[in-house]
Amino acid sequence: MLKRRSRYLIILAVLLMAAGGGAAVLKKKQAQPATPAMQSAQAPAVLEFLPGDVMRVEPRDLRRRLPVSGSLRAVNQASVKARVGGEVREVLVREGEAVHAGQVLVKMDVSEYQARLDQAKGALAAARGQLEIASKTRDNNKALLEKGFISKNAFDNAESQFNIARANVDSARGALDVAQKALGDTVIRAPISGLVSSRSVQPGEKVSPDNRLLDIVDLRQMEMEAAVPAADIVNITIGQEVQVRVEGLSAPLTGTVVRINPSTQSGSRSILTYVQIANPQGLLRAGMFGEAQLTIARKAGVLTVPQSAIQSDAGQTYVYAIENGKLLQKPVELGMRGDDGGGNAVEILKGLESGAQIVRNNLGTLRTGTPIRIAQPAGMAVAGNLPAQK
């Protein structure tokens, strides 16, 4: 029994000594400094960028623009109306058809106006007959007066009858012209070339003068009516360039400010500005909605960087540049803000030279002096832990 207890005590002592030795070894390992391999795992040795994260600074045209919007309409458009009343016999066009100036569009019943023309011709012929008789009577009385066979008063009466007959001829000729015009107005022609946009009459209908029959629009020149705030109207001038985006078209169109309304709109205090857009291919249609960018300032050939590349700290603006394969923080002086054709951009007055390579996106605070590598376009993973994009 005593031997068994002694054996237990010896085994317990051995276990306690082993546990103490292991703790000492572990504490020693924890006290040892980190190896260079461990340090390199904590901080990346090279910062890798995707090709789309960097760009080269080059001179560009920078424009400061004011966004406006409005509906499009044709510069040249016409409402075709009836000039005389009567029954419509033929309507020769429909919506969407192309017409040219002078083309016959509508024909009306001519029977009444032909009768009026015949009546006017008869009245003119009668007036001319009366004038011929009065002319002969005056000439005869003039000869008798010279011979003393009639009095001066008798000759004056013949002279008055002649003047009245001549006036009747002029009146009958005018009535004939009116009748001829009315007959001609029964045939309605296109006042301009273009497309028929609406038709509001059918054969057999009776119309009165000034009834609206057709609408014609010429789509070769379009116009957008845009409301500009009164505070910005001082920056708008005739002939100013405008970039217009229209629903349904992928590429923007170039327009020009052609007119500015001299008065403000009641209620909105805005001023209507009219932008003309060429439409030679006929892609635009009346009523389309457009969003325009009025160019209120422009600089040509200036260094620009994307707005997203600009960062600031304690009131100082800077960009991240790549020089000699390393990342550097470059303080910059900014100028005009606008659009350089690639989106929102800022003019660089000082701090960068043409051809400088910069980080175009805001990737947060980066460590200057870090070596840089541009990833290949094969979708390689970025080495190390890049800062999260803000």
C-alpha positions as CSV (number, residue, x, y, z in Angstrom):
1,M,0.0,0.0,0.0
2,L,2.8,2.4,0.9
3,K,4.7,1.6,-2.3
4,R,1.5,2.3,-4.4
5,R,1.1,5.8,-2.8
6,S,4.8,6.6,-3.4
7,R,4.4,5.7,-7.1
8,Y,1.4,8.1,-7.4
9,L,3.4,11.0,-5.8
10,I,6.3,10.4,-8.2
11,I,4.0,10.5,-11.3
12,L,2.3,13.7,-10.0
13,A,5.6,15.4,-9.5
14,V,6.7,14.5,-13.1
15,L,3.5,16.0,-14.6
16,L,3.9,19.3,-12.7
17,M,7.5,19.7,-13.9
18,A,6.4,19.0,-17.5
19,A,3.6,21.6,-17.3
20,G,5.9,24.2,-15.9
21,G,8.5,23.7,-18.6
22,G,5.9,24.0,-21.4
23,A,4.6,27.3,-20.0
24,A,8.1,28.7,-19.9
25,V,8.7,27.7,-23.5
26,L,5.5,29.3,-24.7
27,K,6.2,32.5,-22.8
28,K,9.6,32.7,-24.4
29,K,8.2,32.3,-27.9
30,Q,5.7,35.1,-27.2
31,A,8.4,37.4,-26.1
32,Q,10.4,36.9,-29.3
33,P,10.1,39.8,-31.9
34,A,8.2,39.3,-35.2
35,T,10.3,38.0,-38.1
36,P,10.6,40.0,-41.4
37,A,8.3,37.5,-43.1
38,M,5.6,38.2,-40.6
39,Q,6.1,42.0,-41.0
40,S,5.7,41.7,-44.8
41,A,2.5,39.8,-44.3
42,Q,1.1,42.6,-42.3
43,A,1.9,45.4,-44.8
44,P,1.9,45.0,-48.6
45,A,5.2,45.6,-50.3
46,V,3.6,46.6,-53.6
47,L,0.2,48.4,-54.3
48,E,-1.5,47.1,-57.4
49,F,-4.0,49.1,-59.4
50,L,-6.4,48.1,-62.1
51,P,-5.9,49.8,-65.5
52,G,-9.2,51.7,-65.0
53,D,-8.0,53.2,-61.7
54,V,-5.2,55.3,-63.3
55,M,-5.1,57.8,-66.2
56,R,-2.7,60.3,-67.9
57,V,-3.5,64.0,-67.6
58,E,-3.8,65.6,-71.0
59,P,-5.1,69.0,-72.3
60,R,-8.9,68.9,-73.0
61,D,-11.7,71.3,-73.8
62,L,-13.6,72.1,-70.5
63,R,-17.1,73.4,-70.5
64,R,-19.3,74.6,-67.7
65,R,-22.8,73.8,-68.5
66,L,-26.3,74.6,-67.2
67,P,-28.9,71.8,-67.4
68,V,-32.3,72.7,-68.9
69,S,-35.1,70.7,-70.4
70,G,-38.1,71.1,-72.7
71,S,-40.2,69.7,-75.6
72,L,-39.2,69.8,-79.2
73,R,-41.2,71.4,-82.0
74,A,-40.7,72.1,-85.6
75,V,-39.4,75.6,-86.5
76,N,-41.5,75.7,-89.6
77,Q,-45.1,74.5,-89.2
78,A,-48.4,75.5,-90.7
79,S,-52.1,75.0,-90.1
80,V,-54.0,74.5,-93.4
81,K,-57.5,76.2,-93.1
82,A,-60.4,76.5,-95.5
83,R,-60.5,79.9,-97.2
84,V,-64.1,79.6,-98.4
85,G,-67.1,77.7,-97.1
86,G,-68.5,74.6,-98.9
87,E,-68.5,70.9,-99.2
88,V,-65.3,69.0,-99.2
89,R,-65.0,66.7,-102.2
90,E,-61.5,65.2,-101.9
91,V,-58.8,65.0,-99.3
92,L,-55.6,63.8,-101.1
93,V,-53.2,63.2,-98.1
94,R,-53.1,61.5,-94.8
95,E,-51.1,61.8,-91.6
96,G,-47.4,61.0,-92.1
97,E,-47.3,61.7,-95.8
98,A,-44.6,64.0,-97.2
99,V,-45.9,67.0,-99.2
100,H,-44.1,69.8,-101.1
101,A,-45.1,73.5,-101.2
102,G,-47.9,74.1,-103.7
103,Q,-49.1,70.5,-103.7
104,V,-52.9,70.1,-103.9
105,L,-54.2,68.8,-100.6
106,V,-58.0,69.3,-100.6
107,K,-60.6,69.9,-103.3
108,M,-64.0,71.4,-102.5
109,D,-67.3,71.6,-104.5
110,V,-66.9,74.3,-107.1
111,S,-70.5,74.5,-108.5
112,E,-71.5,77.5,-106.5
113,Y,-68.3,79.4,-107.1
114,Q,-68.3,78.6,-110.8
115,A,-71.8,80.1,-111.0
116,R,-70.7,83.2,-109.3
117,L,-67.8,83.5,-111.7
118,D,-70.1,83.2,-114.7
119,Q,-72.4,85.8,-113.2
120,A,-69.4,88.2,-112.7
121,K,-68.3,87.6,-116.3
122,G,-71.8,88.5,-117.5
123,A,-71.9,91.6,-115.4
124,L,-68.5,92.7,-116.7
125,A,-69.6,92.2,-120.3
126,A,-72.8,94.3,-119.7
127,A,-70.8,97.0,-118.1
128,R,-68.4,97.1,-121.0
129,G,-71.4,97.4,-123.4
130,Q,-72.8,100.3,-121.4
131,L,-69.4,102.0,-121.4
132,E,-69.2,101.6,-125.2
133,I,-72.6,103.3,-125.7
134,A,-71.8,106.1,-123.2
135,S,-68.4,106.6,-125.0
136,K,-70.1,107.0,-128.4
137,T,-72.8,109.4,-126.9
138,R,-70.2,111.5,-125.3
139,D,-68.2,111.8,-128.6
140,N,-71.3,112.7,-130.6
141,N,-72.3,115.3,-128.1
142,K,-68.8,116.8,-128.1
143,A,-69.1,117.3,-131.9
144,L,-72.5,118.8,-131.6
145,L,-71.3,121.1,-128.8
146,E,-68.5,122.4,-131.0
147,K,-71.0,123.2,-133.8
148,G,-73.4,124.8,-131.3
149,F,-76.2,122.4,-131.8
150,I,-76.5,121.5,-128.1
151,S,-75.9,123.3,-124.9
152,K,-72.9,122.8,-122.6
153,N,-75.2,121.3,-120.0
154,A,-76.3,118.5,-122.4
155,F,-72.7,117.6,-123.1
156,D,-71.9,117.5,-119.4
157,N,-74.7,115.0,-118.8
158,A,-73.3,112.8,-121.5
159,E,-69.8,113.1,-120.0
160,S,-71.2,112.0,-116.5
161,Q,-72.9,109.0,-118.1
162,F,-69.6,108.0,-119.6
163,N,-67.8,108.3,-116.3
164,I,-70.5,106.2,-114.6
165,A,-70.2,103.5,-117.2
166,R,-66.5,103.4,-116.9
167,A,-66.7,103.1,-113.1
168,N,-69.2,100.2,-113.5
169,V,-66.7,98.4,-115.7
170,D,-64.0,98.8,-113.0
171,S,-66.5,97.5,-110.4
172,A,-67.5,94.5,-112.5
173,R,-63.9,93.7,-113.2
174,G,-63.2,93.7,-109.4
175,A,-66.2,91.5,-108.8
176,L,-64.8,89.1,-111.4
177,D,-61.4,89.0,-109.7
178,V,-63.1,88.2,-106.4
179,A,-65.2,85.4,-108.0
180,Q,-62.1,83.9,-109.7
181,K,-60.2,84.0,-106.4
182,A,-63.0,82.3,-104.5
183,L,-63.1,79.6,-107.2
184,G,-59.4,79.1,-106.9
185,D,-59.7,78.9,-103.1
186,T,-61.7,75.7,-103.5
187,V,-58.5,74.0,-104.3
188,I,-56.3,74.0,-101.1
189,R,-52.5,73.7,-101.5
190,A,-49.6,73.1,-99.1
191,P,-48.1,76.3,-97.9
192,I,-44.8,74.7,-97.0
193,S,-43.0,71.4,-97.6
194,G,-43.0,68.9,-94.8
195,L,-45.1,66.0,-93.3
196,V,-48.8,66.0,-92.6
197,S,-49.1,65.8,-88.8
198,S,-52.9,65.8,-88.4
199,R,-56.0,65.6,-90.6
200,S,-59.3,66.9,-89.3
201,V,-61.6,66.7,-92.3
202,Q,-63.2,64.0,-94.4
203,P,-64.8,64.0,-97.9
204,G,-68.4,65.1,-97.7
205,E,-68.1,67.4,-94.8
206,K,-69.2,71.0,-95.0
207,V,-66.7,73.5,-93.7
208,S,-66.8,77.2,-93.2
209,P,-64.0,79.7,-93.8
210,D,-61.1,79.3,-91.3
211,N,-62.0,75.8,-90.5
212,R,-58.8,73.8,-89.6
213,L,-58.2,71.0,-92.1
214,L,-54.6,69.8,-91.9
215,D,-51.4,70.5,-90.0
216,I,-48.0,70.3,-91.7
217,V,-44.6,70.3,-90.0
218,D,-41.1,70.7,-91.5
219,L,-38.8,68.5,-89.4
220,R,-35.5,69.7,-91.0
221,Q,-35.1,72.3,-88.3
222,M,-36.3,71.6,-84.7
223,E,-36.5,73.9,-81.8
224,M,-36.5,73.3,-78.0
225,E,-38.2,75.8,-75.7
226,A,-36.3,75.8,-72.3
227,A,-36.9,77.8,-69.2
228,V,-33.7,79.3,-67.8
229,P,-33.6,80.7,-64.2
230,A,-33.4,84.5,-64.2
231,A,-30.2,84.4,-62.2
232,D,-28.4,82.4,-64.9
233,I,-29.8,84.3,-68.0
234,V,-26.8,86.7,-67.9
235,N,-24.6,83.8,-69.0
236,I,-26.8,82.9,-72.0
237,T,-26.1,84.6,-75.4
238,I,-27.4,84.2,-78.9
239,G,-25.3,81.7,-80.8
240,Q,-24.3,79.8,-77.7
241,E,-23.5,76.1,-78.2
242,V,-25.9,73.6,-76.5
243,Q,-25.6,69.8,-76.1
244,V,-29.0,68.2,-76.2
245,R,-29.9,64.6,-75.3
246,V,-33.3,63.4,-76.6
247,E,-35.2,60.4,-75.4
248,G,-34.6,57.5,-77.8
249,L,-31.3,58.7,-79.2
250,S,-28.0,57.4,-77.7
251,A,-25.7,60.2,-78.8
252,P,-26.2,63.9,-77.9
253,L,-27.0,66.5,-80.5
254,T,-25.5,69.9,-80.9
255,G,-27.9,72.9,-80.9
256,T,-27.6,76.7,-80.9
257,V,-29.4,79.4,-78.9
258,V,-31.3,81.4,-81.5
259,R,-33.7,83.5,-79.4
260,I,-34.2,84.7,-75.8
261,N,-37.6,85.9,-74.6
262,P,-37.4,89.5,-73.4
263,S,-39.7,88.9,-70.4
264,T,-40.0,86.4,-67.5
265,Q,-42.7,83.9,-67.1
266,S,-45.3,84.7,-64.4
267,G,-45.0,82.5,-61.4
268,S,-41.7,80.8,-62.2
269,R,-39.7,83.9,-62.8
270,S,-37.8,82.0,-65.5
271,I,-37.0,83.2,-69.0
272,L,-37.7,81.1,-72.1
273,T,-34.8,80.4,-74.3
274,Y,-35.1,78.8,-77.7
275,V,-32.5,76.3,-78.9
276,Q,-32.4,75.3,-82.6
277,I,-31.3,71.8,-83.6
278,A,-30.6,70.6,-87.1
279,N,-32.5,67.4,-88.0
280,P,-31.3,66.5,-91.6
281,Q,-31.9,62.8,-91.1
282,G,-35.4,63.3,-89.6
283,L,-34.6,61.4,-86.4
284,L,-36.3,64.0,-84.2
285,R,-40.1,64.4,-83.9
286,A,-42.3,67.1,-82.6
287,G,-43.2,66.6,-79.0
288,M,-40.0,64.7,-78.0
289,F,-38.6,65.6,-74.6
290,G,-35.0,66.9,-74.6
291,E,-32.5,67.6,-71.8
292,A,-29.9,70.2,-72.8
293,Q,-26.6,71.4,-71.4
294,L,-26.2,75.1,-72.0
295,T,-22.5,76.0,-72.3
296,I,-22.1,79.1,-70.1
297,A,-18.2,79.0,-70.0
298,R,-15.6,77.3,-72.1
299,K,-11.8,76.8,-71.9
300,A,-9.9,75.1,-74.7
301,G,-6.8,72.9,-74.2
302,V,-6.5,73.0,-70.4
303,L,-5.3,70.2,-68.1
304,T,-8.2,68.5,-66.5
305,V,-8.7,65.6,-64.0
306,P,-11.9,63.8,-63.0
307,Q,-13.7,65.3,-60.1
308,S,-13.3,61.9,-58.4
309,A,-9.5,62.2,-58.4
310,I,-9.5,65.3,-56.2
311,Q,-9.1,64.8,-52.5
312,S,-8.7,67.3,-49.7
313,D,-7.2,67.4,-46.2
314,A,-7.1,70.4,-43.9
315,G,-8.1,72.7,-46.7
316,Q,-5.4,71.5,-49.1
317,T,-6.4,69.8,-52.3
318,Y,-4.3,67.0,-53.8
319,V,-4.2,64.1,-56.1
320,Y,-2.3,60.8,-56.0
321,A,0.3,60.6,-58.8
322,I,2.5,57.8,-59.9
323,E,6.1,58.8,-60.6
324,N,9.0,56.4,-61.1
325,G,6.8,53.5,-60.1
326,K,5.8,55.0,-56.7
327,L,2.7,56.6,-55.3
328,L,3.1,60.3,-54.5
329,Q,0.7,62.9,-53.0
330,K,0.7,66.0,-55.3
331,P,-0.9,69.3,-54.1
332,V,-2.8,71.0,-56.9
333,E,-4.4,74.3,-57.5
334,L,-7.9,74.1,-59.0
335,G,-9.6,76.2,-61.6
336,M,-12.9,76.0,-63.4
337,R,-15.2,73.0,-62.9
338,G,-17.2,71.5,-65.8
339,D,-17.4,68.7,-68.3
340,D,-14.3,67.7,-70.4
341,G,-16.2,65.2,-72.5
342,G,-15.6,62.3,-70.2
343,G,-17.7,63.5,-67.3
344,N,-17.4,65.9,-64.4
345,A,-13.8,67.4,-64.4
346,V,-11.7,70.1,-62.8
347,E,-9.1,72.3,-64.3
348,I,-5.6,72.0,-62.9
349,L,-3.8,75.3,-62.7
350,K,-0.7,74.2,-60.8
351,G,0.8,71.0,-59.5
352,L,0.6,68.7,-62.6
353,E,2.2,68.6,-66.0
354,S,0.8,67.2,-69.2
355,G,1.3,63.4,-69.3
356,A,1.3,62.9,-65.6
357,Q,-0.1,59.6,-64.4
358,I,-2.7,59.9,-61.6
359,V,-5.1,57.7,-59.7
360,R,-8.5,58.7,-61.2
361,N,-10.8,57.3,-58.4
362,N,-11.0,58.1,-54.8
363,L,-9.6,55.0,-53.1
364,G,-9.3,56.6,-49.7
365,T,-6.1,57.5,-47.9
366,L,-3.1,55.8,-49.5
367,R,0.5,55.5,-48.3
368,T,2.9,57.7,-50.2
369,G,6.1,56.1,-51.4
370,T,4.5,52.7,-51.9
371,P,5.7,50.9,-55.0
372,I,3.0,50.6,-57.7
373,R,2.2,47.9,-60.2
374,I,-0.6,48.0,-62.8
375,A,-2.6,44.8,-63.1
376,Q,-2.8,43.0,-66.4
377,P,-6.3,43.0,-68.1
378,A,-6.8,39.4,-67.1
379,G,-8.6,40.2,-63.9
380,M,-5.7,39.6,-61.5
381,A,-6.4,40.0,-57.8
382,V,-4.9,43.1,-56.3
383,A,-1.9,42.3,-54.2
384,G,-2.3,43.1,-50.5
385,N,-5.2,44.7,-48.8
386,L,-6.1,47.8,-50.8
387,P,-8.1,50.5,-48.9
388,A,-11.8,50.3,-49.4
389,Q,-13.1,52.7,-52.1
390,K,-15.1,55.5,-50.6
